[in-house]
Structures are given as structure tokens and as C-alpha cells.
Amino acid sequence: MPKVGIIYNEVKPAACRVKTQLEQDLTARGCQVRVATGMGGILGHSKPDSPVCHTPIHGLVPPGFDKDFDFGIVLGGDGTVLAAFRQVAPLGIPLLTVNTGHMGFLTETYLSQLNSALEAVFEGHYRLEERTMVTVRVLREETVLWEALCLNEMVLHREPLTSMCHFEVIVGQHSPVDIAADGVIVSTPTGSTAYALSSGGPVITPNVQVLQLVPICPHSLASRALIFSDTERVQVLPATRERMMMVVDGNAGCYVLPDDRVVIEKSDYTAGFVRLRPTEFFRVLREKLGWGLPHIAKPTSVELP
């Protein structure tokens, strides 16, 4: 009996409607189905008077999900996809991502194509694409205050973001780098088309085994994005007296005090995307971001709910 999970965005009516029908259809196929909301992958916030908000990475796994699941289905946008991988990556469950939002840069298919997509998966006509994830931890001395799996990026900035910050960044065994900027981003190749792109970083194809460091509005003409091997451990130490805010995957985060340090390392877990057609990253850039087109316009491929 196939075991299939459904993770959906409970605030989107289209996702809720399709979730109910999909659960019935999969059960009729003889599948064992478990359902969870993307809210279960939302990271906790720390508070100024309570900086410790430590949810262990395995603590986000949805009830009833286990390593025996054949695959999962995500109904939502990019935010739901990011949350879903935080929930199931420790179990190694690959996900078929279905767009019910607008951009859907990380999604593989649309609601109108869901039935044919499922047929292809059940017939084995798909491939798996593994994407790098990183583990982000905030430490005070050797105590873990906060941790999360990250598919896109870690951002560290002052709260509120009203003035320049100073950072000391250590990549692997290299000498520390001092950066004066509004903030810093440490991004995976998947995250290179997210906040890092908006901050002037390069687009990196997903199969390249690197990470990148991008200063946000740096106060130096010499400060530029840095690409380095994803085997390198990254440490970011705030060199500013005021507390800072760290955000992971644009979702939630942790206060970082002057004596804390943020440590980013490549995770043993990966994000497994179910792909129904040969991966063509430049096609996705063209359709979703208008890359290489003579005029930037809203992509015609976007399907609204």
C-alpha cells in the first residue's frame, strides 16, 4: 500500500478545496494518506526578553509521517514548499510541488495539471532532483539557542533596519572578513534567485555545490558577493552593540545578541523535488523571472487560483 503525504497551505481556499478531493482520490487508489498543514513548518520567533526559542529540527516532522512514505504532495506557493521541506527533509520524503499561488518559482506543476502529474508519478515517469540544504544555528558559547533547516537563505540584520551594521564573517579556515552593511545573506544555490538576487548576488544553477555570502547595501565599493564551496563552515559574528534579527527562508527567526554567533553548515539532509520533465533551469528563469526576454512582463505561464 503506497504511503503518501499531503502538506497544504491552510489559508488558501484553492489549496484547502483540492486537499479534500485529493485525499479522497488517493485513498480510493488504495494509498495510505496523511495530511498536514504548512503551518507546522513555520519556525518559532524568539522575543527580546526570551531569546531562546529552540525547536529541534526533528521537532517539525508532522505526526504520522515516517521514512516509509513514497512521496509527498505540496499544495501552495513557495513559502509552503520551504515549510514542507523543513518538515519532511529529515525523513527523506521527496515532494511533488503544486502551485496554488502566484510566482511559484519552486513549484513543479499547477492545479490544472495535478491529475496527469499524479498519473506520471504512479507510473514511475519522473526523476528526483536533490537540492542542498543548510543547517543554521545560533549559539551562545556552546549552547544552541535556535536552529533550523534552510533551503533558501539566512539573513542577519538590525531590527529595525535603520542604520549600518558591522559583521565579522569566518568562512572555513580562512581569515575573518569584516563587513559594514545593512545586513548579510548566506544563500544556497536555490536561494540565489530569492533575497540574494534582489541584493545584487549572482544566479547560481542548482547543481553547483557552493554557497554564497551577499552583503546587503554594503558601505564599501569593495564589498561584493562571495562564492565558496558548500563544504566550508560559515560563522557570522555581530560586531554591533545592538541586538540583531536573523531570518531563515523569509519565515521566522531569532534575536542575535552581541555575544552570540550564527553558524551555517551544509546539512546531511537534502530537499528532494519530484520532477516530471527534464530540468531546464534557464526555462524556469525565463518563465518565472522574465530572464532573457526583451521586455519584462508578467509571465503568461502563471496560473492564478
Rosetta blueprint (number, residue, H / E / L):
1 M L
2 P L
3 K E
4 V E
5 G E
6 I E
7 I E
8 Y E
9 N L
10 E L
11 V L
12 K L
13 P H
14 A H
15 A H
16 C H
17 R H
18 V H
19 K H
20 T H
21 Q H
22 L H
23 E H
24 Q H
25 D H
26 L H
27 T H
28 A H
29 R L
30 G L
31 C L
32 Q E
33 V E
34 R E
35 V E
36 A E
37 T E
38 G H
39 M H
40 G H
41 G H
42 I L
43 L L
44 G L
45 H L
46 S L
47 K E
48 P L
49 D L
50 S E
51 P L
52 V L
53 C L
54 H L
55 T L
56 P L
57 I H
58 H H
59 G H
60 L H
61 V L
62 P L
63 P L
64 G L
65 F L
66 D L
67 K L
68 D L
69 F L
70 D L
71 F E
72 G E
73 I E
74 V E
75 L E
76 G E
77 G L
78 D H
79 G H
80 T H
81 V H
82 L H
83 A H
84 A H
85 F H
86 R H
87 Q H
88 V H
89 A H
90 P H
91 L H
92 G L
93 I L
94 P L
95 L E
96 L E
97 T E
98 V E
99 N E
100 T L
101 G L
102 H L
103 M L
104 G L
105 F L
106 L L
107 T L
108 E L
109 T E
110 Y E
111 L H
112 S H
113 Q H
114 L H
115 N H
116 S H
117 A H
118 L H
119 E H
120 A H
121 V H
122 F H
123 E L
124 G L
125 H L
126 Y L
127 R E
128 L E
129 E E
130 E E
131 R E
132 T E
133 M E
134 V E
135 T E
136 V E
137 R E
138 V E
139 L E
140 R E
141 E L
142 E L
143 T E
144 V E
145 L E
146 W E
147 E E
148 A E
149 L E
150 C E
151 L L
152 N L
153 E E
154 M E
155 V E
156 L E
157 H E
158 R E
159 E L
160 P L
161 L L
162 T L
163 S L
164 M L
165 C E
166 H E
167 F E
168 E E
169 V E
170 I E
171 V E
172 G L
173 Q L
174 H L
175 S L
176 P L
177 V E
178 D E
179 I E
180 A E
181 A E
182 D L
183 G E
184 V E
185 I E
186 V E
187 S E
188 T L
189 P L
190 T H
191 G H
192 S H
193 T H
194 A L
195 Y H
196 A H
197 L H
198 S H
199 S L
200 G L
201 G L
202 P L
203 V L
204 I L
205 T L
206 P L
207 N L
208 V L
209 Q L
210 V E
211 L E
212 Q E
213 L E
214 V E
215 P E
216 I E
217 C L
218 P L
219 H L
220 S L
221 L L
222 A L
223 S L
224 R L
225 A L
226 L E
227 I E
228 F E
229 S E
230 D L
231 T L
232 E L
233 R L
234 V E
235 Q E
236 V E
237 L E
238 P E
239 A L
240 T L
241 R L
242 E L
243 R L
244 M E
245 M E
246 M E
247 V E
248 V E
249 D L
250 G L
251 N L
252 A E
253 G E
254 C E
255 Y E
256 V E
257 L L
258 P L
259 D L
260 D E
261 R E
262 V E
263 V E
264 I E
265 E E
266 K E
267 S E
268 D E
269 Y E
270 T E
271 A E
272 G E
273 F E
274 V E
275 R E
276 L L
277 R L
278 P L
279 T L
280 E L
281 F H
282 F H
283 R H
284 V H
285 L H
286 R H
287 E H
288 K H
289 L H
290 G L
291 W L
292 G L
293 L L
294 P L
295 H L
296 I L
297 A L
298 K L
299 P L
300 T L
301 S L
302 V L
303 E L
304 L L
305 P L
